[in-house]
Amino acid sequence: MMFEPTSKPRVFALPCGVDFPRALTDGMRVRSQNQPPEALARAELIVNTSRMARRVRTLFDTGPAMLLPRMLLLTDLAQRATLDGLPPALPPLRRRLELSQLIAKLLDAQPDLASRASLYDLSDSLAALIDEMQGEGVSTDAIRDLDVSDMSGHWARAQAFIGIADQFTGLHEGAIDSQARQRQVVLNLIDQWQENPPQHPVILAGSTGSRGTTLMLMQAIARLPQGAVVLPGFDFDQPEIVWAGLDDPMISEDHPQYRFHRLLKDLELSPSDVQCWTETQPAAPARNRLVSLALRPAPVTDAWMSEGPHLTGLDTATENVTLVEAPTPRAEALAIALRLRQAAEDGQTAALITPDRMLTRQVSAALDRWEILPDDSAGQPLQLSPPGRFLRHVAGLFCKPLACDSLLTLLKHPLTHDGADRGSHLRQTRELELSLRRNGPPFPDAAAFAGFENGRELTPGWVEWLTACFADKEITGTLPLVDWVQRLRELAQHIAAGSQADGSGTLWDKKAGQAALACIENLEAESPYGGDMSARDFADLLGALLSQGEVRDRDAPYGSIMIWGTLEARVQGADLVILGGLNEGSWPEAASPDPWLNRQLRNQAGLLLPERRIGLSAHDFQQAIAAPEVWLTRAERSEEADTVPSRWLNRLTNLLSGLPDQGGREALDAMRAKGRQWLGWADALEEPAPAPQMPRPSPRPPVSARPRRLTITEIPRLIRDPYAIYAKHVLRLKPLTPLVQEPDALLRGIVVHEVFERFIKESQTDPSLLTAGHLIDKTRELLESHVPWPVARILWHSRIRRIASDFVLAEQERQSRAKPVAFEAKGSARLEPLDFTIACRADRIDMDDRGFLHLYDYKTGAPPSEAQQKKFEKQLLIEAAMAEQGAFDGLGPAEVARALFIGLGSSMKEVRAPLEAEPPAKIWDELHTLIGAYFEPEQGYSSRRMVYRDDIAGDYDHLARYGEWDRSATPQPEDLS
């Protein structure tokens, strides 16, 4: 016999700070020492996680050699279900798909309940609620009987819908939900034990009893003749009066020891009846007492006042505790990384424990500089792995018209076209990108791909593959989920294989690919239950499913440096434990909102309160902080705002601050001082190396290399920012067109110019067409053919409709003065003897009966004022001077009667060019002087010489290192050869 007979249920425990799996195996060895060799083999050990099972197995394997106990997981009990004649468990995905269809109908009927984008989050939460109801033994009748009379109508609707959903879940014959099945297995097992209790040892270890089914099993095992429950992280320092005050779950469920109190109460035991499983002492008993007092149930002030003065050994309790209060998350991550690096050098085992995945990614990135790859228990979310991202991008092709960024995101993905000849694929992808940037279209199609092939020697079949995989993939309307999954898999495999191979490339290779394939195959198997859905709903469903998977890193990690979630911390130990991200909302995590039942209704129904998760996190904290050496870290500010310290860290620091007589404040100061030291080292590591600031450039290239031709639109730039002219014409650098083409001011100007040019030409042919209605119709026609963005079309059309009548009236007046003779007229003139050509394209030139010219320039933005034209914006004045020089073919030299900017913005505005103050002859001489100055060797092309506003960015500011200098800096000439 492993245990002495007793009339009470048998409950053992281990204190915080004890390596639970090691103590568990040691205790089993000690209790079987005086027994026959096969005694331990008859024992049945039930643990709650596979990690715990692996660790216990490893500890037994270290020796000495012996017959080992039978080991089971709690989930392995479902294997008994078949023997009990229970039907098989219903696949969770099938239940989720069915619930999502039900919720979709609800959202269609009641759109105010939630947005369509929350469909799968709602189905997940409802599935979790039904699982919880089955696990806790709460029937739909209990939900239906809840009193919602004094609550909002939302809860009444949710209450009614839960009943409908539960009836819906009962429609399957020959299948049962996994939670209901597990509960029934436990009930059957308990019934069998009552009639025929097992005589061999049955031990359930490591569970806190947070779930109703597990709690019921723990109670049954504790009552068996040779049964025992071994609790982890039991607070032996907590007084009886505190245990007695944990009865009300509404105020006590967030306490770390609440679940143990509930178990003992149901077993009619007191905390003194709980025995230590082994004699193993915790790493820091004084710290355990300090943390126990700090975590007393609210209100804690009374306990602190009464017990605090008797608390001793605070210097010993905090001797190996470091408190890092970093100014930013980056500083926190870097300090943690430095300490982990030190642990790796010293041969310590170290673990970072945090639920904050952003923090763990930042720490991993910081460790990468020293080529330390931590063993991350959570791995990488499947949706962020290469296959996960690839599949989500492919599913996105069905949702909307193909855009350039979506196309190139997939074409450049490492899994695309890796079946064969990927090098040629990447080269051709780069050529396609440049073509799309320069020539468009913003939404590529089969015709665009065919046009790209003209004149190029591409890999045979590549354009056909490109067209088949990407052109016209948008699907409107709904399709059965079966079809969506088939389309996704076929298209993904075709894209991955490429144009020169069959199969699926390396899409399903390695761990990430295998996990993605398993997810897709599971979806294929259950897709007949998914019903019809839109492309967006399918993409959302795929993303939600991939987000639930994870992939462990394929590279060999650094074995002694680990990153754990709070669950892993329960079953493993380390020399150094770092509790990171100790802020409210991170640890403990903020409770997820429940759209179905509020806190009060949950308590009425007998379901778990939201504080249960907080209580579990508190228990994890209490266990982890009991390690031999501990770091407590937090960032005082996130990217958005100041943070609030974790409630447990707050309690600990407040308690220490309130015990000055016992040295609490000195102990807290010492903890913080150690943290500041590491933060200082982190700052030193981040200190940038000094780099000399570059001066304001004013390059002076050889005269022979300077531009010999400019357009009149570049003259204002030559005046305001000469460096841009140097970069464009001397260095021959051109800004790359944005990949994501948008309806910007440039496109609007091009389209509006064409609208008015066509309108004026047609009205010349047929004067009856000079009407506002015809202008509006012509605008609509050209916008439909030139602008593929519906919102931009509507906006631009409304602007022209607003000014159409004013423009027509003004146009009648203009045509009464002169008749149009040229549109978009090209002109050029030479500046002698400079060997320089000035060129332009005049929007419109009219000629009156006397042979005088009238120049018009359309502006979709605000036209420049007369003052601006006199100083900087001289393009229309130069155009007039060129016209009088005979720059326009077919017109010859002619005097300019007037020049006019026509503003076509939200309102029509005309601004005259000041020809009287700035006559063409004067302008021509000034232009000659300006251009001549830049043919002088000592004249430099200074950056941002006279910019209109400092906040306007230039295309070449980065090249000029603007920001390292400002406009007050003196340009530094540099002679170039």
Secondary structure, DSSP 8 states (H G I E B T S, - for coil): --S---SS--EEEEETTS-HHHHHHHHHHHHTTTS-TTHHHH-EEEES-HHHHHHHHHHHHTSS-----EEEEGGGGGHHHHHTT---B--HHHHHHHHHHHHHHHHHH-TTS--GGGHHHHHHHHHHHHHHHHHHT--HHHHHT---TTS-HHHHHHHHHHHHHHHHHTT-SS-B-HHHHHHHHHHHHHHHHHHS---S-EEEES----SHHHHHHHHHHHTSTTEEEEEEEE-TTS-HHHHHTT--HHHHTTSTTHHHHHHHHHTT--GGG-EESS----S-HHHHHHHHHHT--SS-HHHHHHHGGG---HHHHTTTEEEEEESSHHHHHHHHHHHHHHHHHHT--EEEE-S-HHHHHHHHHHHGGGT--EEETT-EEGGGSHHHHHHHHHHHTTTS---HHHHHHHHTSTTTT-SS-HHHHHHHHHHHHHHHHHH--SS--HHHHHHHHTT----TTHHHHHHHHHTT----SEEEHHHHHHHHHHHHHHHHH-TT--TTTTTT-HHHHHHHHHHHHHHHHHGGGS-EEEHHHHHHHHHHHHHT-EE--SS--EEEEEEE-HHHHTT---SEEEE---BTBBTTB-----SS--HHHHHHHT---THHHHHHHHHHHHHHTTSSEEEEEEESB-SSSB--B-HHHHHHHHHHHT-TTTTHHHHHHHHHHHHHHHHHHHHHHH----------EEEE--GGGS-SEEEGGGHHHHHH-HHHHIIIIIS-------SS----HHHHHHHHHHHHHHHHHHHHH-GGG-SHHHHHHHHHHHHHHH---HHHHHHHHHHHHHHHHHHHHHHHHHHHH-EEEEEEEEEEEEETTTTEEEEEEEEEEEE-TTS-EEEEEEESS----HHHHHHT--HHHHHHHHHHTT-BTTT-S--EEEEEEEEESSSEEEEE--TTTS-HHHHHHHHHHHHHHTTSTT----TTSS-S-TT---TTTTTTTTTSS-TTS--EEEE--
